[in-house]
């Protein structure tokens, strides 16, 4: 495959379930760099949680928070929620105290209640935080369909939502998507989508998998991703991404 750029999702794709990168995967990505292949990551994670992985793999460009922030050398771009929309939806969510709500400002996470395995500052007025620090993404955990239906009715025309891991609603600006982040990184790097291989597993990965020259789903991906992928790699815990790269790209 004549591939100039490799773009990978992190959780449930490149990372093992225990959130580690194997030495084998690190070595394969090192070989990619040596061959001149540009390495990019496109993740729903915020930037502050990326350092440990960037220490292992020398990514050339990073798209975090579902495309809301792009970092490529000295280039920085951010697509946050507008102040009015963030204020309106966070104020509305206060009427549902049982909802688990988190606000990502880009630099910090704030939640209305403690959330297991998520490091955030507890605040009883997320709308005030958003007015002060801005809003990159709003997340709402849900256990029943009625929560999702309630949240969908709150969205204004400039916002959209996706569902991650089957139980987490992510609300973002329509300017911030996985694909828009990938396209920004490719444009900056002067690489076409047809020269790019993309690896993913969840709803946000469907569009970039369809738009890139080679779209690869890991075997643990949701069915919607597998349905549009050109290839199915082994699972994240079996180093599927690295094995595919070594066999078909390197």
Protein Blocks (a to p, Z undefined) as FASTA:
>chain_A
ZZfbdcddfehplpcfkopacfklmmmmmmmmmnopacddddfbdfklmmmmmmmpccfb
dceehhiaccehjbccdddddfklmmmmmmmmmmmmmbccdddehjaccdfbdcehiacd
ddfblklmmmmnopfbdcdddfbfklmmmmmmmpcfkbccddeehiaccdddfklcfklm
mmmmmmmnopafklpccddfbfklmmmmmmpmbdcddfkbcfklmmmpmbdcddfklomm
mmmmmmmmZZ
